[in-house]
Amino acid sequence: MTLKPYDPRRLDQFTLRLLDLAAHMRQIAHLCREYQIDSFALHDKKANEWCDNLDRWVRKARAELEMKVIEVRATQRALALARSEKGPEDEASETV
């Protein structure tokens, strides 16, 4: 399995694809309500397995991202601390 980098735009596109699928399911439910269809048979075993896998996948991705955020924040704090500990003469020499 190959990891692919995702920027926020690509994450949004992927999310919208999932939302489109959810919207289709909502339309099915709406049509059943509208036409008073009380029972509509679906083969849902695989779809439920895929949803379970997606749920685990998303939660794992979120945890990995949260770890990355912690690392970025720690780096930013370290850089800010290093800048604040420099004297005015150190900062002047950096701009030259």
N, C-alpha and C positions, 0 to 999 in steps of 0.2 A: 504494500500500500504506500503510495507516494504522497507526501505532504505537499500541499499547494499553498502558496502565500495568498492571503485575501486582504485587500484593503477595504475600508468602510463601504465604498461604493459596491464592490463585489459582494460583500456580506449582505448589503441591502437587496441586491438582485436575487440572491439565493433565498433570502427571507421572503421576498415578494412571491417567489415561485411556490414556497410552502403555503403562503397565505392564499394564493390562487386556488390551490388544491382544497384548502379548507373552505373557501367560498363556494366551490363546486359542491362540496358536501352539504353546505348550508342550503344551497339551492335545491338539492334533492329533498332535504327535510322540509323546506318551504312548500315544494310541490306536493309532497305527501300530505301536509296539513291542508293546503288549499283544496285539494281534490279528495280529502278525507280518506286517504289510503292509509289504513291502520297497520298494514303489514307489508313491508317491502323486503324481500329476501336478498341478502348479499353474501358473497363469499368473503368473509372478513378475517379469516384466520391469518393469512399472509399479511394483510394490511395491518392488523393488530401487532404482529411480530415486527413489522417495519417501524411502526410507531414506537414500540418499546425500544427498538434499537436506536431510533432517532433520539428518543428521550435520553438514553444513556450517552449517546454521542454528543448531544448538545451540552449536557451537564459536565461531561469530561472536558469539552472544549472551553466551557465557561471557567472551570477550575484552572485549566492551563493558562487562560488569558489573565485571570486574577493573579496568578503567580508572576506572570510577565509584568503586569502593572506594578506589583510590589517591587520587582527588580528595578523598573524604570524610575519609580518614585524614590527608591533608595539612592540610585545613581544621581538623580536630580538634587536630592538633599545633600549628598556628599559634595557635589560641584558647588552648590550654593554656599555650603559651609567653607569650602576651600576659598571661594571668592571673598567671603566676608572676613576671613582671617588674613588676607593680603592687605598690606599697607597701601596708602595712596601712591607711593613711589613705585611699588610693584605693578599696580594697574596702569600707571603712566608708561612704563617700559613696555607693556604688552601692546599698547596702541601704536607704537612706533614701528 
